[in-house]
């Protein structure tokens, strides 16, 4: 069962990984690199959110915004 007490937007989550030059925004898309979700190559926007949220600065790696994402998690 997933714990949902830490719900928050991807925009401010350390598990959100963006292209190196991407601007932070609700419509910006990137890769969710939370360990349990990595096998799914989950592409999410800054306006997405979930219960695995951890406040922090999003990671950066080329290929994170592609569809499907081609970047490897950097954290």
N, CA, C and O atoms as CSV, one atom per row, in Angstrom:
chain,resi,resn,atom,element,x,y,z
A,1,UNK,N,N,0.836,-1.180,0.000
A,1,UNK,CA,C,0.000,0.000,0.000
A,1,UNK,C,C,0.883,1.247,0.000
A,1,UNK,O,O,1.887,1.292,0.711
A,2,UNK,N,N,0.524,2.241,-0.778
A,2,UNK,CA,C,1.280,3.489,-0.883
A,2,UNK,C,C,0.830,4.454,0.197
A,2,UNK,O,O,-0.364,4.679,0.395
A,3,UNK,N,N,1.798,5.017,0.888
A,3,UNK,CA,C,1.531,6.044,1.901
A,3,UNK,C,C,1.187,7.348,1.194
A,3,UNK,O,O,1.901,7.759,0.280
A,4,UNK,N,N,0.107,8.001,1.601
A,4,UNK,CA,C,-0.317,9.219,0.916
A,4,UNK,C,C,-0.253,10.459,1.803
A,4,UNK,O,O,-0.866,11.475,1.476
A,5,UNK,N,N,0.461,10.402,2.896
A,5,UNK,CA,C,0.519,11.557,3.789
A,5,UNK,C,C,1.470,12.638,3.289
A,5,UNK,O,O,1.451,13.753,3.810
A,6,UNK,N,N,2.296,12.337,2.297
A,6,UNK,CA,C,3.249,13.311,1.764
A,6,UNK,C,C,2.848,13.797,0.385
A,6,UNK,O,O,3.716,14.068,-0.445
A,7,UNK,N,N,1.552,13.914,0.121
A,7,UNK,CA,C,1.096,14.316,-1.198
A,7,UNK,C,C,1.593,15.715,-1.538
A,7,UNK,O,O,1.575,16.616,-0.699
A,8,UNK,N,N,2.038,15.881,-2.786
A,8,UNK,CA,C,2.460,17.197,-3.248
A,8,UNK,C,C,2.657,17.200,-4.749
A,8,UNK,O,O,2.643,16.148,-5.389
A,9,UNK,N,N,2.839,18.384,-5.307
A,9,UNK,CA,C,3.022,18.552,-6.747
A,9,UNK,C,C,4.443,18.205,-7.172
A,9,UNK,O,O,5.404,18.478,-6.453
A,10,UNK,N,N,4.560,17.607,-8.339
A,10,UNK,CA,C,5.868,17.263,-8.900
A,10,UNK,C,C,6.753,18.499,-9.036
A,10,UNK,O,O,7.976,18.395,-8.938
A,11,UNK,N,N,6.163,19.648,-9.257
A,11,UNK,CA,C,6.884,20.902,-9.450
A,11,UNK,C,C,7.937,21.147,-8.369
A,11,UNK,O,O,8.984,21.733,-8.644
A,12,UNK,N,N,7.667,20.707,-7.155
A,12,UNK,CA,C,8.591,20.943,-6.044
A,12,UNK,C,C,9.116,19.649,-5.440
A,12,UNK,O,O,9.500,19.615,-4.271
A,13,UNK,N,N,9.131,18.579,-6.241
A,13,UNK,CA,C,9.540,17.260,-5.742
A,13,UNK,C,C,10.950,16.895,-6.210
A,13,UNK,O,O,11.303,17.122,-7.367
A,14,UNK,N,N,11.741,16.336,-5.316
A,14,UNK,CA,C,13.101,15.932,-5.684
A,14,UNK,C,C,13.120,14.723,-6.604
A,14,UNK,O,O,14.156,14.429,-7.199
A,15,UNK,N,N,11.999,14.010,-6.739
A,15,UNK,CA,C,11.927,12.840,-7.625
A,15,UNK,C,C,11.543,13.207,-9.051
A,15,UNK,O,O,11.451,12.321,-9.900
A,16,UNK,N,N,11.321,14.460,-9.337
A,16,UNK,CA,C,10.973,14.912,-10.688
A,16,UNK,C,C,12.269,15.252,-11.407
A,16,UNK,O,O,13.071,16.034,-10.896
A,17,UNK,N,N,12.485,14.682,-12.577
A,17,UNK,CA,C,13.720,14.901,-13.336
A,17,UNK,C,C,13.396,15.551,-14.674
A,17,UNK,O,O,12.578,15.037,-15.437
A,18,UNK,N,N,14.032,16.675,-14.956
A,18,UNK,CA,C,13.761,17.480,-16.144
A,18,UNK,C,C,14.951,17.533,-17.088
A,18,UNK,O,O,16.064,17.137,-16.742
A,19,UNK,N,N,14.688,18.032,-18.285
A,19,UNK,CA,C,15.763,18.333,-19.225
A,19,UNK,C,C,16.668,19.397,-18.583
A,19,UNK,O,O,16.198,20.198,-17.775
A,20,UNK,N,N,17.957,19.410,-18.934
A,20,UNK,CA,C,18.885,20.353,-18.312
A,20,UNK,C,C,18.477,21.825,-18.409
A,20,UNK,O,O,18.701,22.587,-17.468
A,21,UNK,N,N,17.887,22.231,-19.522
A,21,UNK,CA,C,17.538,23.640,-19.716
A,21,UNK,C,C,16.044,23.929,-19.543
A,21,UNK,O,O,15.605,25.048,-19.807
A,22,UNK,N,N,15.260,22.946,-19.109
A,22,UNK,CA,C,13.809,23.135,-18.987
A,22,UNK,C,C,13.475,24.105,-17.862
A,22,UNK,O,O,14.124,24.119,-16.815
A,23,UNK,N,N,12.446,24.917,-18.102
A,23,UNK,CA,C,11.961,25.831,-17.071
A,23,UNK,C,C,10.997,25.078,-16.164
A,23,UNK,O,O,10.242,24.220,-16.621
A,24,UNK,N,N,11.031,25.408,-14.871
A,24,UNK,CA,C,10.078,24.819,-13.938
A,24,UNK,C,C,8.707,25.415,-14.224
A,24,UNK,O,O,8.556,26.636,-14.260
A,25,UNK,N,N,7.711,24.566,-14.425
A,25,UNK,CA,C,6.361,25.041,-14.690
A,25,UNK,C,C,5.360,23.909,-14.579
A,25,UNK,O,O,5.722,22.736,-14.667
A,26,UNK,N,N,4.105,24.262,-14.388
A,26,UNK,CA,C,3.057,23.251,-14.239
A,26,UNK,C,C,2.880,22.422,-15.504
A,26,UNK,O,O,2.480,21.260,-15.424
A,27,UNK,N,N,3.172,22.998,-16.679
A,27,UNK,CA,C,2.998,22.286,-17.947
A,27,UNK,C,C,4.285,21.619,-18.438
A,27,UNK,O,O,4.265,20.940,-19.464
A,28,UNK,N,N,5.401,21.797,-17.729
A,28,UNK,CA,C,6.667,21.179,-18.109
A,28,UNK,C,C,6.601,19.690,-17.798
A,28,UNK,O,O,6.138,19.300,-16.726
A,29,UNK,N,N,7.063,18.852,-18.731
A,29,UNK,CA,C,7.051,17.403,-18.527
A,29,UNK,C,C,8.448,16.867,-18.266
A,29,UNK,O,O,9.434,17.341,-18.829
A,30,UNK,N,N,8.507,15.869,-17.399
A,30,UNK,CA,C,9.762,15.225,-17.068
A,30,UNK,C,C,9.508,13.816,-16.571
A,30,UNK,O,O,8.385,13.315,-16.629
A,31,UNK,N,N,10.547,13.195,-16.089
A,31,UNK,CA,C,10.515,11.803,-15.651
A,31,UNK,C,C,10.417,11.713,-14.136
A,31,UNK,O,O,11.130,12.421,-13.425
A,32,UNK,N,N,9.538,10.846,-13.634
A,32,UNK,CA,C,9.487,10.583,-12.197
A,32,UNK,C,C,10.563,9.541,-11.889
A,32,UNK,O,O,10.552,8.447,-12.454
A,33,UNK,N,N,11.499,9.887,-10.985
A,33,UNK,CA,C,12.601,8.972,-10.682
A,33,UNK,C,C,12.500,8.387,-9.269
A,33,UNK,O,O,13.493,7.898,-8.730
A,34,UNK,N,N,11.313,8.437,-8.672
A,34,UNK,CA,C,11.128,7.775,-7.376
A,34,UNK,C,C,11.375,6.287,-7.612
A,34,UNK,O,O,10.852,5.718,-8.571
A,35,UNK,N,N,12.156,5.662,-6.756
A,35,UNK,CA,C,12.661,4.304,-7.005
A,35,UNK,C,C,11.578,3.286,-7.365
A,35,UNK,O,O,11.765,2.512,-8.304
A,36,UNK,N,N,10.468,3.263,-6.656
A,36,UNK,CA,C,9.441,2.260,-6.937
A,36,UNK,C,C,8.721,2.499,-8.266
A,36,UNK,O,O,8.093,1.585,-8.801
A,37,UNK,N,N,8.807,3.722,-8.802
A,37,UNK,CA,C,8.134,4.049,-10.062
A,37,UNK,C,C,9.070,4.029,-11.273
A,37,UNK,O,O,8.600,4.148,-12.404
A,38,UNK,N,N,10.365,3.882,-11.068
A,38,UNK,CA,C,11.325,3.899,-12.172
A,38,UNK,C,C,11.037,2.871,-13.270
A,38,UNK,O,O,11.216,3.201,-14.443
A,39,UNK,N,N,10.599,1.645,-12.958
A,39,UNK,CA,C,10.349,0.674,-14.033
A,39,UNK,C,C,9.269,1.114,-15.029
A,39,UNK,O,O,9.205,0.588,-16.140
A,40,UNK,N,N,8.431,2.062,-14.644
A,40,UNK,CA,C,7.313,2.476,-15.492
A,40,UNK,C,C,7.651,3.628,-16.434
A,40,UNK,O,O,6.828,3.986,-17.276
A,41,UNK,N,N,8.855,4.225,-16.310
A,41,UNK,CA,C,9.224,5.391,-17.116
A,41,UNK,C,C,8.087,6.409,-17.121
A,41,UNK,O,O,7.642,6.863,-18.175
A,42,UNK,N,N,7.636,6.749,-15.941
A,42,UNK,CA,C,6.480,7.622,-15.759
A,42,UNK,C,C,6.817,9.064,-16.112
A,42,UNK,O,O,7.628,9.703,-15.441
A,43,UNK,N,N,6.195,9.567,-17.160
A,43,UNK,CA,C,6.382,10.955,-17.604
A,43,UNK,C,C,5.273,11.787,-16.975
A,43,UNK,O,O,4.090,11.511,-17.176
A,44,UNK,N,N,5.656,12.801,-16.216
A,44,UNK,CA,C,4.682,13.609,-15.487
A,44,UNK,C,C,4.962,15.095,-15.695
A,44,UNK,O,O,6.073,15.492,-16.045
A,45,UNK,N,N,3.940,15.897,-15.474
A,45,UNK,CA,C,4.082,17.353,-15.572
A,45,UNK,C,C,4.325,17.935,-14.188
A,45,UNK,O,O,4.160,17.254,-13.176
A,46,UNK,N,N,4.715,19.189,-14.157
A,46,UNK,CA,C,4.896,19.875,-12.878
A,46,UNK,C,C,3.602,19.968,-12.099
A,46,UNK,O,O,3.626,20.085,-10.874
A,47,UNK,N,N,2.461,19.918,-12.791
A,47,UNK,CA,C,1.155,19.981,-12.144
A,47,UNK,C,C,0.646,18.631,-11.673
A,47,UNK,O,O,-0.413,18.550,-11.051
A,48,UNK,N,N,1.392,17.565,-11.964
A,48,UNK,CA,C,1.026,16.239,-11.459
A,48,UNK,C,C,1.422,16.156,-9.994
A,48,UNK,O,O,2.151,17.015,-9.498
A,49,UNK,N,N,0.955,15.141,-9.304
A,49,UNK,CA,C,1.334,14.969,-7.906
A,49,UNK,C,C,0.992,13.586,-7.420
A,49,UNK,O,O,0.202,12.876,-8.042
A,50,UNK,N,N,1.595,13.198,-6.294
A,50,UNK,CA,C,1.302,11.886,-5.720
A,50,UNK,C,C,1.711,11.834,-4.253
A,50,UNK,O,O,2.222,12.812,-3.708
A,51,UNK,N,N,1.489,10.706,-3.627
A,51,UNK,CA,C,1.793,10.497,-2.224
A,51,UNK,C,C,3.230,10.115,-1.953
A,51,UNK,O,O,3.605,9.912,-0.798
A,52,UNK,N,N,4.055,10.012,-3.004
A,52,UNK,CA,C,5.477,9.699,-2.822
A,52,UNK,C,C,6.319,10.971,-2.869
A,52,UNK,O,O,7.546,10.907,-2.947
A,53,UNK,N,N,5.658,12.122,-2.820
A,53,UNK,CA,C,6.290,13.438,-2.876
A,53,UNK,C,C,7.339,13.611,-1.787
A,53,UNK,O,O,7.125,13.256,-0.628
A,54,UNK,N,N,8.484,14.171,-2.192
A,54,UNK,CA,C,9.532,14.579,-1.253
A,54,UNK,C,C,9.998,15.954,-1.698
A,54,UNK,O,O,10.551,16.102,-2.788
A,55,UNK,N,N,9.780,16.949,-0.870
A,55,UNK,CA,C,10.145,18.310,-1.236
A,55,UNK,C,C,11.634,18.407,-1.542
A,55,UNK,O,O,12.472,17.860,-0.825
A,56,UNK,N,N,11.939,19.113,-2.618
A,56,UNK,CA,C,13.324,19.293,-3.009
A,56,UNK,C,C,13.426,19.893,-4.391
A,56,UNK,O,O,12.419,20.207,-5.025
A,57,UNK,N,N,14.644,20.048,-4.849
A,57,UNK,CA,C,14.921,20.599,-6.172
A,57,UNK,C,C,14.883,19.455,-7.188
A,57,UNK,O,O,15.541,18.435,-6.984
A,58,UNK,N,N,14.126,19.607,-8.274
A,58,UNK,CA,C,14.092,18.564,-9.297
A,58,UNK,C,C,15.484,18.281,-9.867
A,58,UNK,O,O,16.326,19.174,-9.957
A,59,UNK,N,N,15.706,17.030,-10.245
A,59,UNK,CA,C,16.966,16.612,-10.865
A,59,UNK,C,C,16.950,17.021,-12.339
A,59,UNK,O,O,15.902,17.380,-12.877
A,60,UNK,N,N,18.106,16.966,-12.983
A,60,UNK,CA,C,18.231,17.348,-14.394
A,60,UNK,C,C,19.037,16.298,-15.156
A,60,UNK,O,O,20.091,15.864,-14.691
A,61,UNK,N,N,18.543,15.891,-16.323
A,61,UNK,CA,C,19.272,14.969,-17.203
A,61,UNK,C,C,18.646,15.014,-18.593
A,61,UNK,O,O,17.424,15.054,-18.737
A,62,UNK,N,N,19.497,15.006,-19.608
A,62,UNK,CA,C,19.029,15.003,-20.990
A,62,UNK,C,C,18.211,13.746,-21.269
A,62,UNK,O,O,18.586,12.650,-20.854
A,63,UNK,N,N,17.101,13.909,-21.969
A,63,UNK,CA,C,16.219,12.793,-22.301
A,63,UNK,C,C,15.061,12.635,-21.338
A,63,UNK,O,O,14.196,11.787,-21.558
A,64,UNK,N,N,15.018,13.425,-20.277
A,64,UNK,CA,C,13.956,13.310,-19.268
A,64,UNK,C,C,12.598,13.754,-19.784
A,64,UNK,O,O,11.569,13.260,-19.322
A,65,UNK,N,N,12.580,14.683,-20.740
A,65,UNK,CA,C,11.316,15.199,-21.254
A,65,UNK,C,C,10.837,14.514,-22.513
A,65,UNK,O,O,9.772,14.850,-23.030
A,66,UNK,N,N,11.604,13.554,-23.022
A,66,UNK,CA,C,11.195,12.847,-24.235
A,66,UNK,C,C,10.011,11.932,-23.958
A,66,UNK,O,O,9.701,11.613,-22.810
A,67,UNK,N,N,9.361,11.523,-25.034
A,67,UNK,CA,C,8.194,10.656,-24.902
A,67,UNK,C,C,8.393,9.420,-25.776
A,67,UNK,O,O,8.215,9.513,-26.990
A,68,UNK,N,N,8.754,8.269,-25.213
A,68,UNK,CA,C,8.995,8.021,-23.795
A,68,UNK,C,C,10.348,8.574,-23.342
A,68,UNK,O,O,11.236,8.791,-24.167
A,69,UNK,N,N,10.510,8.802,-22.032
A,69,UNK,CA,C,11.780,9.307,-21.517
A,69,UNK,C,C,12.925,8.327,-21.814
A,69,UNK,O,O,12.749,7.110,-21.746
A,70,UNK,N,N,14.095,8.880,-22.144
A,70,UNK,CA,C,15.269,8.037,-22.427
A,70,UNK,C,C,16.368,8.233,-21.389
A,70,UNK,O,O,17.372,7.520,-21.416
A,71,UNK,N,N,16.202,9.173,-20.486
A,71,UNK,CA,C,17.218,9.458,-19.470
A,71,UNK,C,C,17.214,8.384,-18.375
A,71,UNK,O,O,16.194,7.749,-18.106
A,72,UNK,N,N,18.365,8.204,-17.766
A,72,UNK,CA,C,18.465,7.358,-16.578
A,72,UNK,C,C,18.328,8.261,-15.356
A,72,UNK,O,O,18.719,9.427,-15.412
A,73,UNK,N,N,17.780,7.748,-14.252
A,73,UNK,CA,C,17.666,8.561,-13.037
A,73,UNK,C,C,19.052,8.999,-12.559
A,73,UNK,O,O,19.995,8.207,-12.566
A,74,UNK,N,N,19.168,10.256,-12.147
A,74,UNK,CA,C,20.450,10.766,-11.678
A,74,UNK,C,C,20.557,10.785,-10.155
A,74,UNK,O,O,21.602,11.167,-9.628
A,75,UNK,N,N,19.532,10.392,-9.448
A,75,UNK,CA,C,19.591,10.319,-7.981
A,75,UNK,C,C,19.468,8.897,-7.554
A,75,UNK,O,O,19.493,8.607,-6.357
